[in-house]
């Protein structure tokens, strides 16, 4: 810890212009790289101009990194490069990086790395020295007292704006009324299916169960689809048979309603099967094919046992009139009476 502090102090005391270091010694006049900054102390968020000057003669080939230079922990906000100029027999290139950081403390700009090719064709690297930068927080003494918030501004709305928004509100209400009326008429309009005699709930359920029996149960996907269909058949039957919204109910609501409308003979076993089906549908539980076939048989038996008895048909009015006519007793004639008997004829004549 002590040595690291000493090293950091030395970095801060280094001159702002840093000469280059190379892994291989080269003549000073052949290739040179110098890095410098415009200031070594900044406030949080300020920009630092980091300038790198490269000088080399034509016997060397340089490959500067450009905007892709690694200057972490600093962030490069802008980059610029000068055109290559001549200084005697050497080429001169200037690179300028505008860098910053958003952390307070002592930081170092890492060595700038320059790849170049020597006259003998070997590839080498030239590096600059590290440059220390001190980042200070914003001085609270500059404006220690925070300014009060501004009072709410008074917004004056012209009369035309009120009229415009009022008209739009009325149009929206009118449109909502039309949609509500249309929806009500559509929902309550008589349809062919309502006018026609509906199929009894148990017949429709048994018909769908018969179709479901032929569905395969080989894969997990098949078994899951089977459970979804079986659950829907059961809910639709309960809704039509006992007249409550079973299709729209949650499982908890359905389980609380089943014991009210059904006998204990079916309600307890049915509730446990519904809970198991929810695990198959939503919890990735894989039920066996035999168990699902057993569930289908259970539902089928329950539907047959709880089916509503058909209501007796009321006799038509013409049938009742015919019955009234046939119900009137006829005068019975004695067995030995005949049409030729004068007494009988007299009786016929006297009778109204």
NORZIPE-V970018 format. One line per field, one symbol per residue. ss: DSSP state (A for helix, B for strand, O for the rest). A space follows every 50 residues. Layout:
BEGIN
ss = ???
END
This chain:
BEGIN
ss = OAAAAAAAAAAAAOOOBBOBBBOOOOOOOOBBBBBBBOOOBBBOOOOBBB BBBBBBBOOOBBBOOAAAOOOOOOBBBBBBBOOOBBBOOBBBBBBBBBBB OOOOBBBBBOOOBBBBBOOOOOBBBBBBOOBBBBBBOOOAAAAOOOOOOO OOOOOOOOAAAAAAAAAAAAAAAAAAAAAAAAAAAAAAOOOAAAAOOOOO AAAAAAAAAAAAOOOOOOOAAAAAAAAAAAAAAAAAAAAAAAOOOOOOOO AAAAAAAAAAAOOAAAAAAAAAAAAAAAAAAAOOOOOOAAAAAAAAAAAA AAAAAAOOOOOOOOOOAAAAAAAAAAAOOOOOOOOOOOOOOAAAAAAAAA OO
END
